[in-house]
Amino acid sequence: MKKRILSAVIASMLSLGLIGCGSSSSDASKTSTTNNEVNLNVWIMPNSGTPEDDFMAVIKPFLDQNPNIKVTPTVLDWGSAWTKITAAGTSGEAPDITQLGNTWVPAVGAMGALEDLTPYYKDFGGEDAFVKATLSTTGIEGKSEKYGVPWFIDTRALFYRKDACEKAGVDPAKDFATWDSYKAALKKLNGVEIDGKKLDALGMPGKNDWNVVHNFSWWIWGAGGDYIKDGKATINSPEALDGINYYASLADEGLMPKAALEKNSSEVEALFNNGEYATIFSGAYFAKTIKNEYEKDSSKALDPKKVGVAIIPEGPKGRYAFFGGSDLAIFKSSKNKPEAVKLLAYLSSADAQVEYAKRHGNLPANAKSFDDKFVTDDPMLSVFKEQLQYGRSYPSIPGWAPSESLLQKGLSNVWDNVMGVSGKYDPAKNKTELDGAVNDVNAVLNQ
């Protein structure tokens, strides 16, 4: 039965593109560096609008300084990346370097396909060079090997309309500080009228989205809960349910429109930018989107000067911010390991990560990058710097990748409950749905 569950989960994840890749170690020093021309094959994802051009622009200084090294990037679609990366890892026909969603690293790290980069962290500036919360994503929990180097961070913060807050008498610095004060602020903001249009207090996507697990994370953690703890699924614990029920209550109480729950993140973000919502939780990339849309057509988009950002509200058990993003890894089969390490050292530097962040919109993972004017002089991005201290990543275990789709299914059923798919919303049903998810996740973790 367990094998059938795991097979079904992996098949589902391959179709949805929910899982990705990473793996084990070897001695890179056996390959010597020469002045002969070397071509590094690098697999990346569509991290920006023009991913190949943007990547090549960022590494141009590196190529200028290393004329014997050529780089050939290949852009993988997120939906097929896991299949291609794991196939490459098992066949030995792999690129030199690959991008990995950072929740993929432990799953692929257990395969034995990746180089152990621990000896080369000195070339990357040491562990202290990176935002602390990213380091747990670079290997397997409980083991010392590091298979990845943090490349960029995907996290969420609270975007809000300054004009709506002013009209509703909401002080973001004070009223968005805790769960209780945030809900009270939403009640003030709900229905506030700006330029003849009534705004909904909060817009967020529901189950028809790729961020379902991410969007529940800070509520679960803020209530003292977790998805997986000590090798067991715990999403049905009283603490986790407190966080889930709080988030669901925002929709049940009419503070978050149910129409938004039918949409995905991109659609909800577009509606915020079109003036439909007073607040929204989104990533640093959304700051870039707001600016770009306003530059394209200021008559149809929000003025960035009217948008503020606040850190995640503090729950009864603390304040936590989801940290996702991507790491870079070297395949063990690479015949160009010294050159690959050299490129990773460049890509992990503060300057290179800032230049790349300007293009893709997410946050750099190098800690010194946050002292750059790109961050400090930007009123929206500077708030994300403040939030770094609250960063938290998912457990770095091989079983997380297959478990995530099962957790997403259980949480999607919570949204069905909120939407009244099977009758009036009943918070007690949430535990029933999540009990089933726990059983399925534990079957995977017990493999």
N, C-alpha and C positions, 0 to 999 in steps of 0.2 A: 504493500500500500504506500509506504513512504517513497519507494522508488517511482511509483506512478505519479505521486504528487510532485516530486522534484522534476520529473520529465515534463510534466504539464506546465510547471512554473517556468522552466527554461524555454520551452517552446513559446509560451506567452510573452516572455521577456524579449526573445529574439524578434518577435513581430512588432513589439511596442518600442524596441530600442531602449529598454530600461537598464540594461546591464552592460558592462564594459570590461576593461582588460588590464592586466598587470602580471608580473611573475618573478622568478628567482635569480640567483647570483652566480658569478664566476670571477676569475682573476683577469681583469682587463690588462694588467701589466704585461701579459704574455704577447700582446700586440705592440709592435714598436712604431713610433712616429717617424715618418720620413718626409722628405720634401717633395715626394712624388705626388701627383695630383690625386686627390681623394674625393669621391662623390658620396655625400651623406644623403641617404633617402630618409625623409621625415614625413610621418603621417600626422596630420592635424585635422581638426574638425572645423566646420564653418563658424568660427568664433566672431566673425565680423561680416559686414556686407560684401567685401571683396577679400575673402580669406587668404588666397594665395598671394595677391599683390601686397596686402598689408603685412603678411609674415615676411615676405622678401624685403620690404622696405625697412622693417625693424632690424633685420640681420645684415643689412648692407654695410654698416661699419665693421662688423665682424668679417665679412667677406673681403672687404678692402684691406683689412689687416692680415688676412690669411689667404693670399692668392692661390695657394695650392689646394684649398678646400672649396669644393662646389657643393651646393645644397639643392636637392630636388624635392620640393614639397608635393605631397598628394593630399587632397582634401577628401576626407571620408564623411559621408552623411552620418549623423548620429544614429539613425535607425539601423544602419548596417555595420556600424563600426565594431560592435562587439563580435559579430560573426567573423569579420575579416581579421581582426586583431588576434582572436584566439586561434583561428585557423593558421595564421602566420606563425604564431608562437609554437604550435604543435608540429608544424611542417618544417620549421627551420628556415623557410623562405620568408623572412621578415625584413622590414626596413631597419635602419640603424636606430632611429629614435621614433617614439610614438607619444602622442598626447593620450592621456587617460583621464576620464572622469574620476575624481579622486575617491569615489566610493568603489571604483573598479579595482584599485590597486591591490587590496588584499586578496580579492578573488583570483586575480591573475598572478599575484605574487605566490600563491600556493601551487601554481602550475609548473614553476621552474623555468619559465621562458625569459625572465628579466634579469638583467645584471644587478648585482648588489652594489649600490652606489655609496654605501657607508664610507669606504676608504677615500672617496672623492669629495665628501662634503667640505673638506678644507678648501677645495677649489671653488666651491660655491659660496664661500664666506662663513662656513660653519652653521650649526643649527640656529645660532642667535641671529643670523641674517634674515630669518623668516618670521612672519607673524606666528606667534606661538601655537595658535589653534590649528594651523595648517599642518604641523609636523606629524600629528597623529595619523594623518591620511597617507603617509609616505611608506608605510610598511604594514605588517600584520601585528595586531594587538598581542602583546606578550613576547614578541621576538625583537631582536636588535637590528635585523637587516632593514635597510632603507632601499626600496625599489623605485621610488619616485622623488622628484624635486618639485616643490610647490611652484606653480606657474601663475595662476591667477585665482582670485576668490570670487565666489558668487554668494552674496548674502542679501538679507532683506532689512529694510528700515521703513519707517512710516512717512509717506509723502502726504502733505496737506495743503489745502488752499488757504493762503494767508487772509484773503479777503473774506472768505466764509467764516473763518475763525473770529476775525474782528467783528463781523456783523452779529455773530451768535454769542459773543462775549466769552469766547474760549481762549485761554492762555496756553499755547502749546507747551511751553516750558514746564508748566505746573500741571495742566489738566491731562497731558498725555503721559504722565510719569508712571502711573500704576494702572492695573486692570480696572479698579473701581473708578478712578478718576477718568479713565479713558471712556468707559461706558457712559458715565455721566456727561462727558463732553459730546459723545455721539448723539445723545438724546437732545442736546442743545442744537447740534448741527443738522439733525435730520429735518429736512424740509426747508432749510434756510434758503432764501431767495436771492439770487445774484443775477443781475441783468435780466430780470423777468423769468428766470428759470429756477425751479425748486430742485435742490440737490439732495441726493441720498447721502446719508452720513458716511457709509463705508461701502466700497465696491471691491469684491473679491470673487475669484472663480471658484467653482465647486468641483464636481467629479470629472468634468470634461476637460481635464487639464493635466499637464505633465508634472505639476508642482504640488500635487495633493499632499504627499507626505511632508514636503518642505513647509507648506503653509500651516500645517498643524503643529510643527515641531516646537516653536517657541511657546505655544500655549501649553503643550504637554510638559515641557521642561520647566516652565515657570510655575507649574502646579506641583512640581516634585516628581513627575512621572518620567517614563522613558519608553522607548520602543523595545529595546532588548537590553537585558541586564544579567550579568553572570551566566551568559549562554542560554538564557530563556527569554521568550517573548513576554513583555509586561505591559502591552498596550491596553490591556483590560484591567489594570490595577486601579484602585480607587483614586490614586493621585493622577494617573494619566486620564482617567475619565473626567476628573474635575476640570482639567484643561480642555478636553474635547467638548465637554458640555458647555463650558463658558463660551468657547468660540461659536458653537452651534447656536447658543442663545442669542447671539448678535443678529442672526438671521431670523430666528423664531420671534424675536421682539420687534422685528421690522426695522432694525438699524442698518441692516445689510439687505438690499433687495434680492428676492429669490430669482429674479430675472438674470442677475449677474451670475448666479450659481450655475446657470446653463452655459456659461461662456468659458473661454480659456483665458490665460493670462494676457496674451496679446490683445484680445478683444476688450478686456476690462481696462487695460492700460490706455487703450485708444479712447475709451469712453471717459476716463478721468481727464485725459488731455482735451477732450471735447466739452468738458464742463459738466459732467453728469454726477460726479461724486465729490464729497468734501475731503475724504481721506482714502488712502490705498496703501497697502504694503507691497513694496516692489524692490528691485535690486538697483545697484548703482548705475547699471546700464540705462535705467529709465531716466536718470538725470540727463544723459546724453540724448536720449530720444526726445525729451521735452524741448531741449535746446534746438535740436535739428528740425523738429516739426514747426517750431515757432519761426525759424529762419526761412523755412519753405513757404509758409503762409501764416502770417501773424493774425489774420482775421479768423482762422479756424482752429487755432491752437492756443494753449495757455501761455501767457508771458512767464518765462522762467523766474522773473523777479517776484511773481505772485505765488510761487510754490516754495514751501519750506520742507525740511526733513527733520524728523525727530527719531531718536533711538527707540528700540522696542520697549513697550511698557513693561514695568516690573511686575511679575506675578507674586503670589503669596510665598513662594519658595525661591524667588530670585529672578534675575533678568538674564536671559540667554538669547543669543542670535544664531540662527542657522548659518553654518559655514559649509558651502559646497565649493565647486570650482574644478580646476584641472591641475594635474601634475604632468611632468614629463619623465619618460623612462627610456632606458636603452635596452634593446633586446640582447640577450646573451649571445645570439648567433651573429651579431655584428662583427665584421672583420675590421672595423674602423673605430674601435673603442676610444683610443686617445683623442681622436678628432671629435668624436661624439661627446666626450666629456668636456672638451674645450667649448663646443657649441652650447652645451647645457650651462656651463659656467657663465657664458655671455648672456644667455636667455634668462638666467636667474638673477642677474645683476639689477640693481635699482634703476639705472638709466634705461636699460632695455625693457624692463617691465613697465615703467612709466610710459615709454613710447608705445608699447603694445596696448596698454590700457586706454590710451587716447583714441585708439582705433576700435577696440571691441567694447569698451564701456564698462567692463567689470573692474574689480579692484586688483591691484598688484598684490603679490604674496610676499615680496621683499619688504621688510619692515622699514628700511630707510626710504623707500618710495613714498611713504606717507609724509615725509618732510619736504617733498617737492612742491613747488608752487601750484602744480597741476591739481593737487589735493588741497593744500592749505589755503589757497586763494579762491577756492570754489565753495560757496556757502552751502551747497548740497553735499558735495563729496567730503567736506571737512567733518560733517556729522558722522559719516561712516568711519572715519578715523577714530572718533570718540567711541564708537561701538565695538572696535576691535577687541577690547578687553572682555567683552561678553561673548566672544565667538565660541561656538561649540559644534563639533562635527559628529557624524554618526559613528557607531562603533566600527573600528577598522578590523573587521573579521571577514573571512572568506564567505561566510553565509549571509552577509548583509545584502549583496547584490540580488540573489534569488529571493530573499525575504522581502525586499522593498516592494515588489509588485504585489505580494500578498497583503502587505500592510496598506498599500494603495487601494486594493479591492475592499478591504474592511472599512477604511475611512470613506471611500466612495459610497458605501452602503449607509454610512452615517448621514451623508448629504441627501441620499434618497429618503431617509427617514425625515429629515428636516423639510424636504420638498413635499412630503405627504404622499409619496408614491403608493404606500400601503395603508393609508389612513392618516389620521391626525398625528402630528409629531409627538413622540413619546421618548423622553430621554432614557428611560429604562431599556428601550430597544437597542440603544447604542452599545450597551454591554453585551447583549446577545450577539450582535453582529461582530463585535471585536473578540468575543470568546472563540468564534469560528476562525477568525484570522490568527489568533494565538495558536490554536491547534495546528493549523497549516504551517505557520512559521516554525513552530517547534519540531514538526516532522522534518523540515529542511535542516534545521540546526543540528538535529540528532543524527544526520547522515554520517 
